[in-house]
């Protein structure tokens, strides 16, 4: 089952604009991660935010996490055509069991950046 | 070093056949994961290995699916009596450690399985 629900499902913007993508989840988490996927194949890890963090930056990426609302947002600033891809949020469940390692992904957001 | 590699990149088979998908994790990574991604969906967890043992196989859909990692490195996902519904991209990932740790999972390029 998929825990994360991203919105919007698709986003089309002009190069240079900012892109904001949102993710909501259902259960308590250890951390939340954002991944990018090009052409329906390999996933590339972008950024991880822990449950006790509220905001994190990495280059042009900014991620926020609101555990009270069970939601996260990914902001890509000054977008480029090369940012065109599908973006997924994934959560790692909050558990102290040794078997807790599986990521639960949302359905993804398709971002198109027009040159 | 090299990233996670998966072979074959594409596999076309007929309904009822047996297939094996291989994953080579990043050297030194003790944790290995298999996910399945259907068209238009996010990846769904299948199984997680810590070393040679399957620590969590709760995502395997039925007993036609089986995975091994005999030496704690390369893993093979085996699907018996394939069905058209098994068609998907099968993704493998590895991380330095597993368990309740914050180790990033690095994904391979996937194997696209098509069952005719």
Interface residues (C-beta under 8 A of the other chain):
Chain A: X2 X4 X30 X31 X33 X35 X40 X41 X42 X43 X44 X45 X48 X50 X88 X90 X92 X95 X96 X97 X98 X99 X100 X101 X102 X103 X104 X105 X106 X107 X108
Chain B: X31 X33 X35 X37 X39 X40 X41 X42 X43 X44 X45 X48 X50 X55 X56 X58 X59 X89 X91 X93 X95 X98 X99 X100 X102 X104 X105 X106 X107 X108 X109 X110
